């Protein structure tokens, strides 16, 4: 029996423990071991940081989870006596010589130039690479003549520049300059610093000549895997970088730049891209010596450039040339000393990085990595599902010259900026053991921290296919370099490019990239260089309605589930089958960010059993959400404005209590939510009421989820609208950070009050739900009236307003013409203004469209409250000379419109148009910008998703999802 | 209680109207209420004639009432006229002016032919703010009138009656709130035409069979 009791108790204890581990859900009262990131695991090329993270849902239940981030940095740690230690960028002078030994690679340096090898790199496994600078040549690519212009002095003593540099001052015979070696735990850089241009030998044309930096190298692993077969001498190639791989080492293409902050006659840069083009080549001589030859145009040294380099002739490729004499070890000269003064390179710097290859070759599923520096691997690298690789430096990149393996099905790996918090873990600030900042933690502003290139695939004989990868926030997302002159194909399949300047960049002329099933969103240049196949402009467009006949006038609300804040819930309401069958509304709800939808037709005029007031033929539905998670729905009916709210994501609805729908004709209700402006009242919801001849707005108190109360403000007509103007005022409403309410409407001129100039009036209720009322605040004019166009039946001067609470900026966008005299055939622009003083004054208008051709209409605007980013989107006919078919275009400002014309991007892949069967675009579309996700929603008859029941004959409600 | 009639001139209406001045005696307030109610019934309010903005599509105004030709999605277009009628005591009084439907555009504007060219319509005898029940009718202009179209038996249509509150000074003109979409009746093939077509088809099939 005692055994039985003990056994049962043990089982019970185990169950309790297992349950606690499985759920990791604890009560509020328990102490929680919430801590910051701590290093928990180290390897040669990585350190894993982990922390316990607690989240609380709306019911007060807290859940613990372990988050981890892996810092990737080649040679980050080294093993000493069985213990991992952090590498240091430190060169030490020892009795046996100059050595850097605090890393997985030990580097030895010559105390003087008397030695044949200036550097000697040892992997601890016994592999090594030795070498050093030898000479500068001038080569004429046309004649093939190559002449030495300078060589290394052999009587120089090294100067130490603590902590990690070695200088050979005045290192050249025949040229003025220095030789500098800089050691880091993952890279040795040889820098040839030229203070002035060497004299050009006679008979060599400086306009086409190449300056060659010749370095002798030797390795222990036999033949190098040289991945660029450019024949000698290198000609005026503007690309064609070569990577010389030798076991665990790789010599990267040279970087040529004027030294920072230095004035020099050599600072003239190449016109093409601001940087001097330079290439690598490797030459092996019959005597076994190997020379790395790095070439750059002589004209980049600052000499005048009157004409372009001539093309290479085949005969020049095989021209004879001379090489430096074999180096010998001479008697040592002096001992190394610490430099007496600091040293900064002055002049043109030809920098040659010798990289260490990483041993981290598996990016595992669901794990977040952050790169502290460039990563290089010549061995197979595997990217697993949902792995997230973030770039912690703008010059960090993944450099692969071996096979790369991607998951066959998505979602695949994500490559993005360290500041992109929408994917993977948010990156914390990471310091090394000495307290130096290795990676600065995320600030959430990814747009200003984009790696120059994210994934760089160098020519590989392994037939690389980049599959199901997502690239975000990179200047160039995916770069391919092929062996020049060869005919090869790489493949990109199922990739996504978002928020990048360039998508795919391919640098070879004969090889190509084959693209399939790939899309881009907010990418200026989706493909640069030789590619086949298309990259679709597609911001993850889905068909939300998939209902027969047309749906129109969509409105969107978004919230995070109160029970599970990681889950995004969407609500769209639109007119259904307008004009065809009895009017009704279509409600579309999704609890998984649009992956699956529930669709319900309701408020049907022919069937009033669902409890909703029946819709009219043109009910102008509007939905919104508040910070508590309530959804709101309003639409016009013959009985007045219907106004409901839902606390469960739009599945069930209740009338907003105490709302008075009395009217003589109510149209286009608009909703806004926000602070109340009244002490003790946490929130408010406001609605515009557009009655016959008057415009009003009323608000009531909201205390929480499902707690909307009847405490309505007094309904008073807003100024500047009424008889004899018969036209609708197109109201737009927003709530400010202090609960103040802004309502804007538009009034035209002329006998019918429809002609330009129109006046946008804005009224403010300064105290929100307080006793104050709306007063006229300001106005400005627009140059577009009510106009009939082919691209839309009629274009209205309908503005869209939103308020950035954190930055107290009020934005408005509206369709506009360049000036009041522009005729009806002139193009329509999208204008934007903002106010920094709650609508007392307005900025000059900013034109948002980056082309003038075409017609644009129905602009909508939304501010992401978290980041302050502003999205504006609109229909745009720029791709159709007939101005009939349109695409959805958008722009997102990340700099508060400091840039006057932000980049426009096409949201949907296929143009579409209204028609007799589809109808027209009506008055408005909708969208939100919610916690980093941009969701425009619009009418689309393109059937680009392939699931419109009527093909291209009707409008369905399309939604795009751009994580920005 | 004594009741004394008097007259005054309305500054607003510029028309001389009859009204009453009451001299109260206990329980005068009851008599006052009764008299007010009587006055409101007997005398029209002192406002302008009712006005309607005869526009079947008002962007942002909640008015979007397309008219279709038969079972198609096409609108009648400029060859068709449209007119509002005031329904009162079982009869319909045409209101002027009439209008026509817009021409068909391309793309999204292809639906313009479903909507009328907007005009302002005055309702004689009913003041601004009063309620009116209306019917909208449409017919092929070449037929001359709605009545002729009915006689012809095709190319006409009318809405179900609908009620609105009239606009007009001081109110803006009323929209066609509550007007519902309707369809134009087109000629049906006559029995003779069907018989001829069937005969022709049989003959054709017979010839093909012999051939």
HADDOCK unambig.tbl for C-alpha pairs under 7 A between the chains (distance, minus, plus):
assign (segid A and resid 579 and name CA) (segid B and resid 66 and name CA) 6.57 0.50 0.50
assign (segid A and resid 579 and name CA) (segid B and resid 181 and name CA) 6.96 0.50 0.50
assign (segid A and resid 617 and name CA) (segid B and resid 64 and name CA) 6.37 0.50 0.50
assign (segid A and resid 617 and name CA) (segid B and resid 65 and name CA) 6.96 0.50 0.50
assign (segid A and resid 618 and name CA) (segid B and resid 62 and name CA) 5.02 0.50 0.50
assign (segid A and resid 618 and name CA) (segid B and resid 63 and name CA) 6.07 0.50 0.50
assign (segid A and resid 618 and name CA) (segid B and resid 64 and name CA) 5.69 0.50 0.50
assign (segid A and resid 619 and name CA) (segid B and resid 62 and name CA) 6.05 0.50 0.50
assign (segid A and resid 620 and name CA) (segid B and resid 62 and name CA) 6.70 0.50 0.50
assign (segid A and resid 638 and name CA) (segid B and resid 178 and name CA) 6.47 0.50 0.50
assign (segid A and resid 664 and name CA) (segid B and resid 165 and name CA) 6.99 0.50 0.50
assign (segid A and resid 665 and name CA) (segid B and resid 177 and name CA) 6.78 0.50 0.50
assign (segid A and resid 667 and name CA) (segid B and resid 60 and name CA) 6.76 0.50 0.50
assign (segid A and resid 667 and name CA) (segid B and resid 61 and name CA) 5.34 0.50 0.50
assign (segid A and resid 667 and name CA) (segid B and resid 62 and name CA) 5.10 0.50 0.50
assign (segid A and resid 668 and name CA) (segid B and resid 60 and name CA) 5.98 0.50 0.50
assign (segid A and resid 668 and name CA) (segid B and resid 61 and name CA) 6.80 0.50 0.50
assign (segid A and resid 668 and name CA) (segid B and resid 62 and name CA) 6.62 0.50 0.50
assign (segid A and resid 692 and name CA) (segid B and resid 172 and name CA) 6.98 0.50 0.50
assign (segid A and resid 693 and name CA) (segid B and resid 171 and name CA) 6.09 0.50 0.50
assign (segid A and resid 693 and name CA) (segid B and resid 172 and name CA) 5.60 0.50 0.50
assign (segid A and resid 723 and name CA) (segid B and resid 170 and name CA) 6.56 0.50 0.50
assign (segid A and resid 723 and name CA) (segid B and resid 171 and name CA) 5.61 0.50 0.50
assign (segid A and resid 723 and name CA) (segid B and resid 172 and name CA) 4.67 0.50 0.50
assign (segid A and resid 724 and name CA) (segid B and resid 172 and name CA) 5.20 0.50 0.50
assign (segid A and resid 725 and name CA) (segid B and resid 172 and name CA) 6.46 0.50 0.50
assign (segid A and resid 726 and name CA) (segid B and resid 172 and name CA) 5.34 0.50 0.50
assign (segid A and resid 726 and name CA) (segid B and resid 173 and name CA) 6.18 0.50 0.50
assign (segid A and resid 728 and name CA) (segid B and resid 60 and name CA) 5.58 0.50 0.50
assign (segid A and resid 728 and name CA) (segid B and resid 61 and name CA) 5.33 0.50 0.50
assign (segid A and resid 730 and name CA) (segid B and resid 60 and name CA) 6.00 0.50 0.50
assign (segid A and resid 790 and name CA) (segid B and resid 105 and name CA) 6.69 0.50 0.50
assign (segid A and resid 790 and name CA) (segid B and resid 106 and name CA) 6.13 0.50 0.50
assign (segid A and resid 790 and name CA) (segid B and resid 107 and name CA) 6.32 0.50 0.50
assign (segid A and resid 790 and name CA) (segid B and resid 108 and name CA) 6.55 0.50 0.50
assign (segid A and resid 790 and name CA) (segid B and resid 109 and name CA) 5.46 0.50 0.50
assign (segid A and resid 791 and name CA) (segid B and resid 107 and name CA) 6.33 0.50 0.50
assign (segid A and resid 791 and name CA) (segid B and resid 108 and name CA) 5.98 0.50 0.50
assign (segid A and resid 792 and name CA) (segid B and resid 108 and name CA) 5.27 0.50 0.50
assign (segid A and resid 792 and name CA) (segid B and resid 109 and name CA) 6.05 0.50 0.50
assign (segid A and resid 793 and name CA) (segid B and resid 108 and name CA) 5.76 0.50 0.50
assign (segid A and resid 793 and name CA) (segid B and resid 109 and name CA) 4.49 0.50 0.50
assign (segid A and resid 793 and name CA) (segid B and resid 112 and name CA) 6.82 0.50 0.50
assign (segid A and resid 884 and name CA) (segid B and resid 107 and name CA) 5.40 0.50 0.50
assign (segid A and resid 913 and name CA) (segid B and resid 107 and name CA) 5.76 0.50 0.50
assign (segid A and resid 913 and name CA) (segid B and resid 108 and name CA) 6.18 0.50 0.50
assign (segid A and resid 914 and name CA) (segid B and resid 107 and name CA) 5.04 0.50 0.50
assign (segid A and resid 914 and name CA) (segid B and resid 108 and name CA) 3.63 0.50 0.50
assign (segid A and resid 915 and name CA) (segid B and resid 107 and name CA) 5.08 0.50 0.50
assign (segid A and resid 915 and name CA) (segid B and resid 108 and name CA) 4.89 0.50 0.50
assign (segid A and resid 915 and name CA) (segid B and resid 110 and name CA) 5.61 0.50 0.50
assign (segid A and resid 915 and name CA) (segid B and resid 111 and name CA) 6.83 0.50 0.50
assign (segid A and resid 916 and name CA) (segid B and resid 73 and name CA) 6.09 0.50 0.50
assign (segid A and resid 916 and name CA) (segid B and resid 74 and name CA) 6.44 0.50 0.50
assign (segid A and resid 916 and name CA) (segid B and resid 110 and name CA) 5.44 0.50 0.50
assign (segid A and resid 916 and name CA) (segid B and resid 111 and name CA) 5.35 0.50 0.50
assign (segid A and resid 917 and name CA) (segid B and resid 73 and name CA) 6.24 0.50 0.50
assign (segid A and resid 919 and name CA) (segid B and resid 108 and name CA) 6.25 0.50 0.50
assign (segid A and resid 919 and name CA) (segid B and resid 111 and name CA) 6.33 0.50 0.50
assign (segid A and resid 920 and name CA) (segid B and resid 108 and name CA) 4.53 0.50 0.50
assign (segid A and resid 920 and name CA) (segid B and resid 109 and name CA) 6.88 0.50 0.50
assign (segid A and resid 921 and name CA) (segid B and resid 108 and name CA) 6.99 0.50 0.50
assign (segid A and resid 923 and name CA) (segid B and resid 59 and name CA) 6.16 0.50 0.50
assign (segid A and resid 923 and name CA) (segid B and resid 60 and name CA) 6.47 0.50 0.50
